[in-house]
Amino acid sequence: MSKNRIRVTIDHDKCIGSGNCVFNASGVFEQDDEGLPHVIDIDAQTVKTIEFAALSCPVNAITVEHE
């Protein structure tokens, strides 16, 4: 079970592949060959860091929901 009791979703239709999420929450997000981010390990950073990474998205493509 995840220590971070959150759900992170990424709207790939909105995403422009800026990489801010990967930069700000390394280990949580990873970009694929097309530049689209994916969540790889929700526990790699704190909830606060993940929320900051979501806020850093220039097109608001990342949603963090608390469970």
RAVEN-V600561 format. One record per residue. N is the residue number from 1. RES is the residue in three letters. SS is DSSP state (a for helix, b for strand, c for the rest). BURIAL is I if it has 16 or more other ideal C-beta (glycine too) atoms within 10 Angstrom, else O. D_CENTER is the distance of its C-alpha to the mean C-alpha in Angstrom with 2 decimals. Layout:
n & res & ss & burial & d_center
N & RES & SS & BURIAL & D_CENTER
N & RES & SS & BURIAL & D_CENTER
//
This chain:
n & res & ss & burial & d_center
1 & MET & c & O & 18.52
2 & SER & c & O & 15.26
3 & LYS & c & O & 16.07
4 & ASN & c & I & 13.05
5 & ARG & c & O & 14.30
6 & ILE & b & O & 11.29
7 & ARG & b & O & 9.91
8 & VAL & b & I & 6.44
9 & THR & b & O & 7.38
10 & ILE & b & I & 6.96
11 & ASP & c & O & 10.40
12 & HIS & c & O & 11.49
13 & ASP & c & O & 14.72
14 & LYS & c & O & 13.40
15 & CYS & c & I & 11.12
16 & ILE & c & O & 13.33
17 & GLY & c & I & 11.64
18 & SER & c & I & 11.89
19 & GLY & c & O & 9.68
20 & ASN & a & I & 8.90
21 & CYS & a & I & 5.24
22 & VAL & a & I & 7.12
23 & PHE & a & O & 9.93
24 & ASN & a & I & 8.83
25 & ALA & c & I & 7.06
26 & SER & b & O & 9.10
27 & GLY & c & O & 9.67
28 & VAL & c & I & 6.44
29 & PHE & b & I & 5.21
30 & GLU & b & O & 8.44
31 & GLN & b & O & 10.11
32 & ASP & c & O & 13.09
33 & ASP & c & O & 16.55
34 & GLU & c & O & 16.07
35 & GLY & c & O & 13.14
36 & LEU & c & O & 10.67
37 & PRO & b & I & 7.25
38 & HIS & b & O & 7.08
39 & VAL & b & I & 5.98
40 & ILE & c & O & 9.07
41 & ASP & c & O & 9.74
42 & ILE & c & I & 8.54
43 & ASP & c & O & 11.54
44 & ALA & c & O & 11.09
45 & GLN & c & I & 10.44
46 & THR & c & O & 11.77
47 & VAL & a & I & 10.62
48 & LYS & a & O & 11.69
49 & THR & a & I & 9.64
50 & ILE & a & I & 6.29
51 & GLU & a & I & 8.11
52 & PHE & a & I & 9.24
53 & ALA & a & I & 6.21
54 & ALA & a & I & 5.78
55 & LEU & a & O & 9.51
56 & SER & c & O & 9.71
57 & CYS & c & I & 8.79
58 & PRO & c & O & 12.47
59 & VAL & c & O & 12.66
60 & ASN & c & O & 10.65
61 & ALA & c & I & 8.96
62 & ILE & b & I & 6.04
63 & THR & b & O & 7.99
64 & VAL & b & I & 8.19
65 & GLU & b & O & 11.62
66 & HIS & b & O & 13.87
67 & GLU & c & O & 16.12
//
